Amino acid sequence: MKTMSPTRPCPNGAHTMELKTTRLHFKRNGFSATVKDVTAYVCPQCGATLIPGPGAEQVSDTVERLFQT
């Protein structure tokens, strides 16, 4: 399994994103959901969040299921 780098460049500027555990908030059609304990790159300057690899698909699938119920 490939090890993730602890940092990466932020796509929004010349800042460095850090790999952290965070919460992601989603809103759709008057409903909201929070997914806790997501490993993601977070930019401390602009707040941009990127979920690396298969984690992105897992979060997306989970949120889609929540909003379908």
N, C-alpha and C positions, 0 to 999 in steps of 0.2 A: 504494500500500500504506500502511495506517495505521501510524504510529509508536507504539510502546508507551511509556507513561509510565514513568519510572525508579522510581517509587514508587506505592503504593496503600495504602488503609487495610486493616489486618488484620481479618478477620471475627471474630476471637476477643477483640478488645479495642481499646483506644485506641492501639495501636501502629502503626508504619508499616512496611509490607513493602517490600523492596528487590528490584529485578530483578537476578538473578544467574544464573550458570551453575552448576548443581549436579548431584548424583547422586541418583537416586531408587531406593529399595530396595523390592522386592515379595517377599512370601512367600505360598505357597499349597500346601497338601497336602504339606508337607515339602520343597518345592523353593523356592529363592530366586533372584531375578534382580536385577541392578543395571543401571540405564540411566544412562550417563554423558553429560555435556555437554548437559543439559537446561536450556533457558532458562525460568526460573520466578521468581515472586515468593516471597521467603522472609522470614518474620518473624524478626528477630534475638532477639526476646523469648520467643516461645512455640514457634518452630520450624515453624509452619504453612507449607505450601507450596501455591501455586496455579499451575497451568500455564495461561497465557493462550492463547486462540484455537485455531487448528488444531493447535498443538503438543500439546494435551491429547489429541486424538483419535489423533494419530500415536503417542504414547507408549502409550496404551491398546491400540491395535491391535498394536503390537510386542510388548507384554507378553503379550497374549492368545495370540499365535502361539507365543511361547516356552513357555508353560505347556501348550499343546496337543500339543507334540511329545514 
